[in-house]
């Protein structure tokens, strides 16, 4: 294949997703050196972002959400006092009765639409307050470097539950629509690939929209969106939930940086250079 065809390939591939370009590189140059150079260029020239979203309103009520969104796995984890392990549960989309004119007289808790994300036994979704997370204060004030998932730590901490979001590729942006009861703060605990806590983002509990009880206007649900933008894509998973008491989750959005057009062009041109070098080396050997 000559340089004219090579440049035609570059023009076709620069506008394509990164995975197609990497497949083209693999086909032409399978050496470890070639792939390493491509990866470094991609990391150095990130531009656009691939966005993802988990919206409970996009599912039929009672449908399992866990395992349905490419690139992300959503589960609920829970811990009981004195136990040295966590229990893991699937997450479902559940309709809030009050959002469709039924229920107990409480206001609609769904941040948008009529459904929220519910972790655990679907039978529990019949309770008036659909709070599937809470008590994450036990993870808040710990010594730096503490392994929050070790048996030693779990045996000494109290009850808590959280939604856990695992990303196939690390992300740099995360936002969560949530509701909290009585103005509890909402927390986003961000972890890297080693399980080390990168950051805790506490979101104001008495901010956003108050949806009051009809007879007690000062009490009800606070509905808001918590968001964090990192300087680099280093978040491999996150725990989401109420800091003090209960909170619930609606939509979740995230993004993964992708190489911009300049990065893709550099990757393609580098592939050409590596290929030309390889052909010259082969000619010398002959």
C-alpha positions in Angstrom: 0.0 0.0 0.0 1.5 3.3 -1.1 1.5 6.8 0.5 -1.4 8.0 -1.5 -3.7 5.3 -0.2 -2.3 5.8 3.3 -3.3 9.5 3.2 -6.7 8.6 1.9 -7.1 6.3 4.9 -6.1 9.1 7.3 -8.7 11.4 5.8 -11.4 8.7 6.3 -10.3 7.8 9.8 -9.8 11.2 11.4 -13.5 11.7 11.7 -14.2 8.2 13.0 -14.4 7.0 16.6 -11.2 6.2 18.4 -11.9 2.5 18.5 -11.9 2.3 14.7 -8.7 4.2 14.4 -7.0 1.9 17.0 -8.3 -1.1 15.1 -6.7 0.2 11.9 -3.4 0.7 13.8 -3.6 -2.8 15.2 -4.1 -4.2 11.7 -1.1 -2.4 10.3 1.3 -2.3 13.2 0.8 -4.8 16.0 4.0 -4.0 17.8 3.9 -2.9 21.5 5.9 0.2 20.5 3.3 1.3 18.0 0.4 0.9 20.4 2.3 2.7 23.2 2.9 5.7 20.9 -0.8 5.8 19.9 -1.9 5.7 23.5 0.4 8.5 24.5 -0.8 10.7 21.7 -4.4 10.0 22.6 -3.9 10.9 26.2 -2.0 14.1 25.3 -4.6 15.4 22.9 -8.0 14.7 24.4 -10.6 17.1 23.1 -14.3 16.0 22.9 -16.2 13.8 25.4 -18.3 10.8 25.0 -21.4 11.3 27.3 -23.4 8.7 29.0 -26.6 8.7 31.0 -28.7 6.5 33.2 -32.3 7.7 33.3 -34.9 5.7 35.3 -37.7 7.3 33.3 -36.4 5.5 30.2 -37.4 2.1 31.7 -40.7 0.4 32.4 -41.4 0.6 36.1 -39.8 -2.4 37.9 -37.2 -3.0 35.2 -33.7 -3.9 36.2 -31.2 -1.1 35.4 -28.1 -2.9 36.4 -26.1 -4.1 33.4 -28.2 -2.2 30.7 -26.0 0.9 30.0 -22.8 0.4 28.0 -19.6 1.5 29.8 -21.1 1.6 33.3 -22.3 -0.8 36.0 -24.8 0.4 38.6 -25.3 -1.5 41.9 -26.4 -0.8 45.4 -24.0 -1.7 48.2 -25.0 -2.0 51.9 -23.2 -2.6 55.2 -24.5 -3.6 58.6 -22.7 -2.8 61.8 -20.2 -5.4 62.9 -20.1 -7.2 59.5 -16.8 -7.5 57.7 -18.3 -7.5 54.2 -20.6 -5.6 51.9 -23.8 -6.9 50.3 -24.4 -6.0 46.7 -27.9 -5.6 45.1 -29.2 -4.9 41.6 -30.8 -1.6 40.9 -34.3 -1.1 39.4 -36.3 1.8 38.0 -39.3 2.3 40.3 -42.3 4.5 39.9 -43.0 6.8 42.8 -46.7 6.5 43.6 -47.0 10.2 44.7 -45.8 11.2 41.2 -48.8 9.7 39.6 -51.5 10.9 42.0 -51.4 8.0 44.4 -49.6 7.1 47.7 -49.5 8.7 51.1 -49.8 12.4 50.5 -46.1 13.0 50.4 -44.9 15.1 47.5 -43.4 13.5 44.3 -39.7 12.6 45.1 -38.6 11.9 41.5 -36.2 14.7 40.5 -37.5 14.4 36.9 -40.4 12.4 35.5 -42.1 9.9 37.8 -39.4 7.3 38.5 -36.2 6.9 40.6 -33.4 4.3 40.9 -34.1 1.7 43.6 -31.5 -0.7 45.0 -32.3 -3.9 46.7 -35.5 -5.9 47.1 -38.4 -4.5 45.0 -40.8 -5.2 47.8 -39.2 -2.4 49.8 -40.1 0.0 47.0 -43.6 0.1 48.4 -42.5 2.3 51.4 -43.5 5.9 51.3 -39.9 7.3 51.3 -37.9 5.7 48.4 -34.5 6.4 50.0 -32.1 3.8 48.7 -29.0 5.4 50.2 -27.9 6.9 53.4 -25.5 7.3 56.5 -22.4 7.8 54.4 -21.0 9.9 57.2 -19.3 6.7 58.3 -17.0 7.0 55.2 -16.4 10.7 55.6 -14.0 11.3 58.6 -11.4 8.6 58.1 -7.6 8.7 58.1 -6.0 9.3 54.7 -5.1 6.1 53.0 -7.7 4.1 54.8 -9.1 1.1 52.7 -12.8 1.7 53.0 -13.6 -1.7 51.6 -11.2 -3.8 53.9 -12.6 -6.2 56.4 -10.8 -4.4 59.2 -12.5 -1.1 58.4 -15.9 -2.6 57.8 -15.9 -4.4 61.2 -15.6 -1.0 62.9 -18.0 1.1 61.0 -21.8 1.5 61.1 -24.7 0.9 58.8 -24.7 2.6 55.4 -26.0 2.1 51.9 -25.0 3.7 48.6 -25.4 3.5 44.9 -22.1 2.4 43.4 -21.3 3.4 39.8 -18.4 1.6 38.1 -17.0 3.0 34.8 -15.4 0.8 32.1 -13.2 3.8 31.3 -12.3 6.5 33.9 -14.4 9.6 33.7 -13.8 13.3 34.4 -17.4 14.4 34.8 -20.3 13.1 36.9 -23.7 14.6 37.8 -26.5 13.1 39.8 -30.2 14.2 40.1 -31.2 13.5 43.7 -33.7 14.1 46.4 -33.0 14.3 50.1 -35.3 14.1 53.1 -35.3 17.1 55.5 -32.4 18.8 53.7 -29.7 16.1 54.2 -26.5 16.7 52.3 -25.8 14.5 49.3 -22.3 13.0 48.8 -20.3 11.9 45.8 -17.4 9.8 46.9 -14.9 9.5 43.9 -12.3 6.7 43.7 -9.5 5.9 41.3 -8.7 2.4 39.8 -6.8 1.3 43.0 -9.8 2.0 45.2 -8.2 5.2 46.8 -10.5 8.0 47.6 -9.8 10.9 45.3 -12.4 13.4 46.6 -15.7 13.8 48.5 -18.1 16.3 47.0 -20.7 17.3 49.5 -23.8 18.9 47.9 -25.9 21.4 49.8 -28.9 19.8 51.3 -31.1 22.9 51.6 -30.5 24.0 48.0 -32.5 23.4 44.9 -36.2 22.9 45.0 -38.2 22.2 48.2 -41.3 20.0 47.6 -43.2 20.5 50.9 -45.8 18.4 52.6 -49.2 19.9 52.1 -49.9 20.4 55.8 -46.3 21.1 56.9 -44.7 23.4 54.3 -41.3 23.4 56.1 -40.9 19.7 55.6 -40.6 17.6 52.5 -38.1 16.7 49.8 -35.2 18.8 48.6 -34.5 18.1 44.9 -31.3 19.2 43.2 -28.5 18.1 40.9 -25.0 17.4 42.3 -22.1 17.7 39.8 -18.3 17.5 39.7 -15.9 18.2 36.9 -12.4 16.8 37.3 -9.2 18.2 35.7 -8.5 14.7 34.3 -10.3 11.4 33.7 -9.3 9.6 36.9 -12.6 8.5 38.4 -13.0 4.7 38.1 -16.0 4.4 40.4 -18.2 6.5 42.7 -20.4 6.0 45.7 -23.5 8.1 45.8 -25.8 8.8 48.7 -27.1 10.8 51.6 -24.5 11.9 54.2 -26.6 11.9 57.3 -29.9 10.1 56.6 -31.7 9.0 53.5 -31.6 10.2 49.9 -32.6 8.9 46.6 -31.2 9.1 43.0 -32.8 10.0 39.7 -30.7 10.5 36.6 -26.9 10.0 36.4 -24.7 11.6 33.7 -21.1 11.1 33.0 -18.5 11.7 30.3 -15.2 10.2 29.1 -12.7 12.3 27.2 -12.1 11.3 23.6 -9.2 12.5 21.4 -10.1 15.6 19.4 -9.5 15.9 15.7 -5.8 17.0 16.2 -5.2 13.9 18.4 -6.7 11.6 15.8 -4.7 13.2 13.0 -1.5 12.8 15.1 -2.3 9.1 15.8 -2.9 8.4 12.1 0.3 10.2 10.9 2.3 8.4 13.6 0.9 5.1 12.3 2.1 6.1 8.8 5.6 6.9 10.1 5.8 3.7 12.0 4.7 1.8 8.9 7.2 3.5 6.7 10.0 2.8 9.2 9.0 -0.9 9.3 9.0 -1.2 5.5 12.5 0.4 5.4 13.8 -1.9 8.1 12.4 -4.9 6.1 14.1 -3.6 2.9 17.5 -3.3 4.7 17.1 -6.8 6.2 16.5 -8.2 2.7 
